[in-house]
Amino acid sequence: MRPIKIIRRPNWQRHIQENAYQADVLTDAQQKYWVESLPQPFAIEFDCNEETAIAQATESLWEMCVEFLDWFFTDHHEGDVDQRLAALQIRSNYWQAIKNSWDRTEPVEDLSLCTRFDLAVTAEGQIKLLEINGDTPLLGAETIYQWNWYVDYIKNHQRGKFPLPSDANQFNEFWDKIAGQWRRIAAGYNLRQRGISFLVDENLEEDLEMAMQLIQILQDEVDPNIYTQIVYLRGLKDERDCEIQRGLGIDQDGYFVDHVNDRIPVLWKMYDWSDLQNDLANDGSTQALAERLETGEIKVIEPLWKQVLSNKGAMAMMWEQFGDSDYAKYLLATYLDTDNSHASTKLLLGMHIRKPMLGLEGVATSIESGFGSLEQKESFGYGAEGFIIQEYIELPAAFGYHYAIGSWVIDGEAAGIIIRGDTSKITGRHCLIIPHIVSNNGLYLPD
């Protein structure tokens, strides 16, 4: 694994506009979200053995997650599952629905589309799990664009100052794997008859871009006749603050309804279960929705059981379950901050990282030593639910950026990677998207 210099393509912004979702943010040279906005763009090169190791780690970690969830949702003693759900600060009204979501098999199990593991991959070959992005895994649009960058670079820029190796490839099967999982979901959820609605936050462009990309894959690769629609979280308003389209609603029987008050039988959402549940609690709709979700009549992607997997408190439970297993080589020691054990106390006195159980994109995260915070991110209200402490591992760095690897798993199979970098050691929102290649010889051999 090593950084390599690449050229800034003369037409890079135009190419993004013509070939990418997330086009506006990727072309914004001031924001420095896509690597070609840097004075010296770069990529990360892996060899085939490293690619294989990341794929194997990803699939092993998914196997671990399935084993973990089987354990989590099993009452070895009466009340065990409820105690675990309570430890994750999940609203008790939804406990039965969440249990049903994992156990349901008829008429079809509650299906997931994709998951992204955030990994630290070190120069020494260690691969360690940092976080699980299970409920709202973004970066699909960026994963696809890096493939389009690679194809354009190989086709049009190999005679520039920094050509890619002649055997260059990319670990990127996201499009095909998503298409395969859409086929399973379309059949299992009868999307041809029921259709599917895509819920996005109208204030977040990346939500809409991810939804539009997934709609394109669904219609191009599965069935163009499946009905799809965009539903906005709060609704759309014009420049005079007048509502022009209502947002997501819920009727008295606990069904989600769209902007024309039609019930939504299948919903894809880019909005955390915990936030949605908090909103409905404020609206007084908790019990109606919870009872409806228990029956499985409403299908949601990602399903309710993903709420457990995305909660960072689950990683403390995973460490307790698997810290002495074969999976341990991929894990960092992790504890709830309420844990007073000797091992937890020892970690607190040394270098560690503190993360809120529900925070995303680095919010409320801090790097700590026994003497205080060395680096921290703004909380934005997260942290009241509790924190985990996790063994600290140094991220690899290149050209002033520390980078983590997002590795996709779809239906149990590794599906490619996306790399994010940050000048901070805590990877935050809209950091830097770094493309990658796979090469064994690292040489460019002209024709």
Beta strands, then each sheet from edge to edge (+ up, - down):
strand 1: 2-5
strand 2: 42-46
strand 3: 115-121
strand 4: 127-133
strand 5: 196-200
strand 6: 228-232
strand 7: 235-237
strand 8: 243-246
strand 9: 249-250
strand 10: 256-257
strand 11: 266-269
strand 12: 299-301
strand 13: 334-336
strand 14: 352-356
strand 15: 366-369
strand 16: 372-376
strand 17: 387-391
strand 18: 397-398
strand 19: 401-410
strand 20: 413-422
strand 21: 432-434
strand 22: 436-438
sheet 1: 1+ 2- 22-
sheet 2: 4+ 3- 19+ 18-
sheet 3: 4+ 3- 19+ 20- 21+
sheet 4: 6+ 5+ 11+ 12+
sheet 5: 7+ 8-
sheet 6: 9+ 10-
sheet 7: 13+ 17- 14+ 15- 16+
end
